[in-house]
Each structure stands twice: as C-alpha cells, then as structure tokens.
Amino acid sequence: MEFKSVVGWRRSIRFFDPWRGVEREKVQCILEAIYRAPRVLEVDFVRVLVVERDRLSPEKMQALKTPTTTAQLDMAPVYVFFYADVSMLESALNGANFRELIRLGVLNPSHGWNERFVADTATPYLRAVVDDPDRVPLRPPSAGEEAGPMVSRETLRLARTAIGIAQEYALLAAFDQGLAAQLSGVSVNAARAILGIPDTWIPSSPMLLGYHGESREAGGQRPREPFEEDFFELRYPHPFYREPAVVQRLTAAEMIQAPAPFSWRMNEVRGLARKFGLPE
Amino acid sequence: MGIGIEEVRNSESTRRWFSSLLDLWGPSAVRPGLVETLARFCTVVEKTPDEIIDECLRATTGGDTFVLRTRARKQFMDQIDQFENQTASRDEANVVRSFFIHNGIAMNPSILV
C-alpha cells in the first residue's frame, strides 16, 4: 500500500476474524519494521514478544483478560507485546553506540560529534539520566506484589517514548499488509508471569493482530479536533494554515477519508455483537 | 427472596438502562422480557437493580462522579456467568450484561464461536 493510504486506513479495530490466523511472514515483516524504528538516544530499549492466541492455555488466556478486553483478546489470533528494557540505558553508558555511529558516518563533526564529545558530554548525560534523584518505581505495587525496582523518572519517560515509536511502526506495518490491529489492554502482571518477562522490562499496551472482523472502514475515520487547534506556526497560538488543495490531494490518496459516523455503522455493530454473542 | 417485576421496572437504574438503549438502538431495543430477565437475576443475587449498581459505583465526595469498584464488578461478572450456565442462555446473560453496561459498568464476555 502507499504510505498515505496506510495512514488513512488505520483504525483501532475491535472486531477480528477469530478463525483466520496471521501468516508468519507478515508477523516478521512487522518485527522488521519495528527493528528499523528510530531509537531514543541510540539506546536499544525495545523488546517485543509475539504470542499466538491458540498456543495459550485457557487458564492463561483467562488470566490475561480484563473486564473490558475479553472479547477482542478472544478474537485476535496474535498478540504482540511491547516492552522497554530500562537496563539498556545502563549498558549504553560506555558510549559504544555513539562511537559506532561516528565510525559509520551517521554522527559527524558537521553536527558537533567526535570522540571527545562522546566521552565528555554524551555519555555523562546518559549517566545523569540514570542517576537522576527523581526516582519512581518501575511498576506500582499491586495486590500481592511489591513495587518494581526504582529508576529515574527520566529513564521511564525515555523508555516509554521508545515503546510508543515501536508501536506506531508496528501498527502501520500491520495495516500496510492488509491486517487489522489495535493497541489493547491486558493484565500486565499476568502477562509478566506468563511470558517470563524480566524485572527490568516495563510494559505497554500489546498490539492485537489479525484480519478484519468488521469492515475496513470500521465506521469511518475517527473525528479529530479542528486542525488549527492542534497545529501552529511561528508562535503559539498562531495556527498552521491548512491549504485546501493539500487536503483535496490527501483525500484522493486516501489519507483523509469519510469521517465517522457512517449511517450503517450501528447496524454493523449490532450484527457483529449478535454474531459473536456479545451484549448490546 | 423474590424481587418484584414492578420494583425492577420502576427502579432508577432500569429506567436509565432503557433510556440508554432507546438512545443508542431505537425503540426495538426495549423489547418484551428484559425486565423479567433482570428480575430473575436480581432474585438470584438477592439484590434490587439499584442495589446492584450502587455496589459497583461508589460516589466521590462531591457526589457528582462515581468510582468503579472493580472487586464488586468482578463478583457480579462471575454471577452473570453462573446465571448463563443455569439458564443455558447467552441471550439472557447478555440482557443482564446490557443492564450493567448501560449503567456505566463496562464488561464483556468471551465470544461465542
């Protein structure tokens, strides 16, 4: 698919075809996309774990579910779990990632990079992030479980940013291959136990993956606030001028699509609820 | 303890449920038998509709917003599953789930395939 069309067709899909699995090569393609996503401070934070629904026991499936995500976890045949390993920031303190990028001509003197800058400025900055006294638990305490290890708030922020970038690459790669996807909720404590997740990995929403159980339109493109309320130029609150000809061109390229609600959407939702035995 | 049909029909939470069904789906959604099914569930759990909702939603200090009590919701979700097994009817259990959902207590069951 063309990039603009992928962006336009992405929706949070909540009805998947439960009978149709996802080809392994499509899953790998998603992982290859994530592998190439921008890295925050060149730190290798992101960890991704793929699970096929049907390889989980009923007990494990049950443990993963939350009261509001039961149906979509039942429907989606593949779950892609995203984590960030905060210990990788510590591993990056030797500056090896920066030096490698200098050797490859990615970080260059034209932009102020050299060995001395890595040693005197870049790696001490990473050290300051790791050692920052403003510290938070890696995960909050929950029933029967102690809080996770303490990390600096800035480490957590960087790690979560890295996950967010990875999730977005994954979503777009999924829709590019004609798949349906949604970032959903699961019981993170159950997931940690079931998947054998190390203590230094922080979780985020997994991506549920499969084929559309609802129409690709899924009721239409989600409404957004007026463009001018979100985008500015020169100085806030001066809005970025939205050129109508560009809107027209992006509409032709399917990036901008008919907005929700579609007149037939509620009939579709009711039909799907009845098909899968869900409440109305 | 039996819960009377009229008591169920006239309770605030039932009226809220019906009003929300009407808004979302139109008149066909408020079909015969809904009150009777809810009354059967109320009899099983020995609580009125309003008592059920009050157990799940705790009013905040100001009284204008509510906090979901997840443990209570989980307990009722299990009781709805039992109700589904007893009645051997997903449709009847979904009527009860609909009552909860349209009163602001989100839940969904496993899909039937």
Chai-1 contact restraints between the chains, C-beta under 6 A:
chainA,res_idxA,chainB,res_idxB,connection_type,confidence,min_distance_angstrom,max_distance_angstrom,comment,restraint_id
A,P18,B,V113,contact,1.0,0.0,6.0,A-B,restraint_1
A,P67,B,M107,contact,1.0,0.0,6.0,A-B,restraint_2
A,T68,B,A106,contact,1.0,0.0,6.0,A-B,restraint_3
A,T70,B,N108,contact,1.0,0.0,6.0,A-B,restraint_4
A,T70,B,S110,contact,1.0,0.0,6.0,A-B,restraint_5
A,A71,B,N108,contact,1.0,0.0,6.0,A-B,restraint_6
A,A71,B,I111,contact,1.0,0.0,6.0,A-B,restraint_7
A,D74,B,S110,contact,1.0,0.0,6.0,A-B,restraint_8
A,D74,B,I111,contact,1.0,0.0,6.0,A-B,restraint_9
A,F276,B,I111,contact,1.0,0.0,6.0,A-B,restraint_10
A,G277,B,R90,contact,1.0,0.0,6.0,A-B,restraint_11
A,G277,B,L112,contact,1.0,0.0,6.0,A-B,restraint_12
A,P279,B,N94,contact,1.0,0.0,6.0,A-B,restraint_13
A,P279,B,R97,contact,1.0,0.0,6.0,A-B,restraint_14
A,P279,B,S98,contact,1.0,0.0,6.0,A-B,restraint_15
A,E280,B,S98,contact,1.0,0.0,6.0,A-B,restraint_16
